[in-house]
Amino acid sequence: MARWRERLRAFLFPPEADLWLGLLRIGLGLQVLLYTLSLRADWNYLFAGPGEGLIGRALPEALLSTESPLVPRLGWLVMLATRIGFSESTALSIVWWVLLFAGCCLVIGIFSRTSAILAWFVHLCAAESGGFISYGVDNFMTIGLFYLMLSPLPGRYSLDQRWRKLPPKDPQLIGFFRRVLQVHLCLIYFFGGLAKCLGSGWWDVSNLWRALIRPPFNVIAPEILIRLKNVFPVAGIAICLLEISYPVFIWNRRTRGIWLMCICAMHLAIGLTMGMYLFASIMIVLNVAAFGPGLRLARNETLVRAALS
């Protein structure tokens, strides 16, 4: 039992450098910036009150209240701003600028912890209040920002570290948060691949075909898709096998680099062929931060110790 406890402790608390944390912070900061800028023109239109927007936030927030009154939503922030004296339109604009400011702070690494918490909370409010227009990118941004705000910030690559001259963080604590992110990604890909394998839509290519021809994801012209019809069966099976085998091959040092490149290439292809650029970018950021640093260092323990010292 003592040997197993030691192995579990070594697995959960491996000593790590904070390069992965810097990649996660900068990547998520850029993701928040792209997300915010992409919604600039339609922000008030999407999240306005009843009768003033596309759908408004009233119905999604009413549905949220039936699940739990404690789920964060934009209505809280708008109500607070209107009590101070701002109009609803001005309040929504302030929320947009706050999210943009938090993304900028994350990129440059200033007030890292506060910026991460602020970005997570405001983005979660927007994602929950826009329940009918949110999709996978919002879920994974919430996951990434949640891990970031709990991680041992700031890292050595931030302005906070240079400005405040803080002592270095515990390498085992840094390794613990990276390990949790790694395990979470393995669970996501394994069960996502398992769900694809259990259905027939990915084996007979019907799911892949529907995904590529359904508006607004129909970026590629139908005639081009017809010419490439023989590629679809191979692509569908490859995606299923790539995801379900992710937890096996991403842990192996010899295959980690190959699987990381394949999974990033898959998300890049999704972004280019379906126009889901934000979804592709958040998945690449999470994968590179979790498994990118240390690909070469893992082969040489001396270099690992030198990086940690």
FENFEN-V891527 format. One record per residue. N is the residue number from 1. PHI is phi in radians with two decimals (none if undefined). D_CENTER is the distance of its C-alpha to the mean C-alpha in Angstrom with 2 decimals. Layout:
N;PHI;D_CENTER
N;PHI;D_CENTER
This chain:
1;none;36.82
2;-1.11;36.66
3;-1.15;35.49
4;-1.18;32.67
5;-1.11;31.62
6;-1.18;31.62
7;-1.14;29.53
8;-1.13;26.96
9;-1.11;26.98
10;-1.16;26.63
11;-1.28;23.66
12;-1.39;21.79
13;-2.20;22.90
14;-1.30;23.12
15;-1.17;23.99
16;-2.34;21.31
17;-1.36;21.23
18;-1.69;18.52
19;-1.07;17.56
20;-1.08;14.20
21;-1.20;13.64
22;-1.12;14.73
23;-1.11;12.43
24;-1.14;9.34
25;-1.12;11.07
26;-1.17;12.18
27;-1.10;9.17
28;-1.21;7.24
29;-1.08;10.77
30;-1.12;11.26
31;-1.10;8.25
32;-1.11;9.86
33;-1.08;13.15
34;-1.11;12.66
35;-1.07;11.45
36;-1.16;14.43
37;-1.15;16.86
38;-1.17;16.26
39;-1.78;17.39
40;-1.01;20.19
41;-1.21;23.04
42;-1.99;22.24
43;-1.01;20.75
44;-1.15;24.08
45;-1.15;24.98
46;-1.40;21.97
47;-2.00;22.15
48;-1.21;25.90
49;-1.30;28.25
50;-1.00;30.54
51;1.39;32.45
52;-2.10;30.75
53;-2.32;27.61
54;-1.10;26.43
55;-2.05;25.84
56;1.49;25.22
57;-1.69;23.38
58;-1.10;26.48
59;-1.18;26.09
60;-1.02;22.42
61;-1.26;23.24
62;-1.17;26.46
63;-1.16;24.75
64;-1.10;22.42
65;-1.13;25.64
66;-1.23;27.05
67;-1.44;24.23
68;-2.87;24.13
69;-1.32;25.39
70;-1.72;22.99
71;-1.22;19.72
72;-1.05;18.69
73;-2.69;19.51
74;-1.16;20.57
75;-1.00;24.13
76;-1.08;24.35
77;-1.18;23.62
78;-1.15;25.91
79;-1.10;28.62
80;-1.12;28.55
81;-1.20;28.87
82;-1.21;31.63
83;-1.20;33.58
84;-1.28;33.67
85;2.27;35.12
86;-1.47;32.42
87;-1.36;32.29
88;-1.11;29.37
89;-1.08;28.58
90;-1.15;28.69
91;-1.09;26.53
92;-1.13;23.73
93;-1.13;24.12
94;-1.10;23.96
95;-1.06;20.67
96;-1.07;19.26
97;-1.15;20.76
98;-1.11;19.46
99;-1.15;15.80
100;-1.13;16.74
101;-1.11;18.60
102;-1.10;15.87
103;-1.12;13.65
104;-1.10;16.83
105;-1.11;17.58
106;-1.16;14.35
107;-1.11;15.09
108;-1.54;18.66
109;1.37;18.16
110;-2.03;20.59
111;0.87;20.56
112;-1.02;17.29
113;-1.13;17.34
114;-1.09;18.55
115;-1.14;16.14
116;-1.13;13.08
117;-1.12;14.82
118;-1.13;15.83
119;-1.12;12.54
120;-1.10;11.09
121;-1.19;14.39
122;-1.16;15.03
123;-1.13;11.78
124;-1.10;12.36
125;-1.05;15.92
126;-1.15;15.25
127;-1.15;13.08
128;-1.30;15.85
129;-1.29;18.68
130;-1.86;17.59
131;-0.96;17.30
132;-1.39;19.20
133;-2.03;17.08
134;-1.49;13.51
135;-2.60;11.81
136;-0.96;8.93
137;-1.07;6.64
138;-1.18;7.60
139;-1.10;7.14
140;-1.31;3.57
141;-1.14;3.64
142;-1.10;6.58
143;-1.09;5.94
144;-1.10;4.58
145;-1.19;7.37
146;-1.13;9.57
147;-1.13;9.83
148;-1.14;10.38
149;-1.24;13.07
150;-1.59;14.78
151;-1.23;14.89
152;-1.29;18.24
153;-1.43;17.82
154;-1.50;19.20
155;-1.55;19.19
156;-1.20;22.07
157;-1.67;20.45
158;-1.88;20.19
159;-1.18;23.01
160;-1.00;23.19
161;-1.14;24.34
162;-1.27;26.91
163;-1.37;28.10
164;-1.64;28.49
165;0.96;29.53
166;-1.35;27.72
167;-1.19;28.55
168;-1.12;26.11
169;-1.35;23.90
170;-1.12;24.84
171;-1.03;23.55
172;-1.23;23.45
173;-1.18;21.30
174;-1.08;18.80
175;-1.14;19.06
176;-1.10;18.57
177;-1.19;15.10
178;-1.16;14.11
179;-1.12;15.93
180;-1.09;14.25
181;-1.11;10.75
182;-1.09;12.70
183;-1.11;14.49
184;-1.07;11.64
185;-1.10;10.26
186;-1.08;13.97
187;-1.13;14.55
188;-1.08;11.92
189;-1.23;13.42
190;-1.10;16.90
191;-1.28;17.21
192;-1.15;15.62
193;-1.17;18.19
194;-1.11;20.85
195;-1.10;20.58
196;-1.17;21.01
197;-1.21;23.93
198;-1.28;25.68
199;-1.60;25.97
200;-1.62;28.20
201;-1.15;26.11
202;-1.55;24.35
203;-1.49;27.66
204;-1.71;29.72
205;1.25;27.04
206;-1.17;27.37
207;-1.13;23.69
208;-1.13;22.76
209;-1.13;25.63
210;-1.10;24.81
211;-1.11;21.20
212;-1.49;22.65
213;-1.90;25.51
214;-1.51;24.04
215;-1.12;23.78
216;-1.64;21.74
217;-1.64;20.18
218;-1.45;23.61
219;-1.31;23.14
220;-1.53;25.54
221;-1.12;29.14
222;-1.01;30.62
223;-1.13;33.41
224;-1.23;31.08
225;-1.10;29.30
226;-1.14;32.77
227;-1.15;33.72
228;-1.74;30.73
229;-1.08;31.32
230;-1.29;32.30
231;-1.44;28.90
232;-1.04;27.07
233;-1.03;28.40
234;-1.15;27.42
235;-1.15;23.89
236;-1.10;23.41
237;-1.17;24.80
238;-1.09;22.91
239;-1.13;19.49
240;-1.05;20.73
241;-1.22;22.09
242;-1.12;19.22
243;-1.32;16.79
244;-1.24;19.45
245;-1.65;20.65
246;-0.95;17.35
247;-1.12;18.15
248;-1.42;21.62
249;-1.50;21.32
250;-1.32;18.24
251;-1.49;20.25
252;-1.25;23.40
253;-1.11;23.95
254;-1.31;25.89
255;-1.88;23.40
256;-1.05;20.07
257;-1.08;20.20
258;-1.14;21.22
259;-1.18;18.59
260;-1.12;15.78
261;-1.14;17.39
262;-1.16;17.90
263;-1.22;14.39
264;-1.20;13.21
265;-1.12;16.33
266;-1.09;15.61
267;-1.21;12.34
268;-1.11;14.33
269;-1.13;17.13
270;-1.08;15.22
271;-1.11;14.27
272;-1.35;17.91
273;-1.50;19.73
274;-2.08;18.09
275;1.29;16.98
276;-1.64;13.30
277;-1.23;12.38
278;-1.19;9.30
279;-1.13;7.91
280;-1.09;9.32
281;-1.19;8.12
282;-1.18;4.30
283;-1.21;5.69
284;-1.17;8.35
285;-1.05;6.97
286;-1.12;5.81
287;-1.20;9.12
288;-1.16;11.18
289;-1.15;10.56
290;-1.31;11.33
291;-2.17;14.21
292;-1.28;15.23
293;-1.09;17.39
294;1.65;20.62
295;-1.05;21.27
296;-1.58;24.71
297;-1.15;25.24
298;-1.11;25.06
299;-1.45;28.32
300;-2.40;30.15
301;-1.11;30.21
302;-1.11;32.28
303;-1.18;29.61
304;-1.11;27.08
305;-1.13;29.57
306;-1.16;30.30
307;-1.22;26.67
308;-1.41;26.51
309;-1.41;29.89
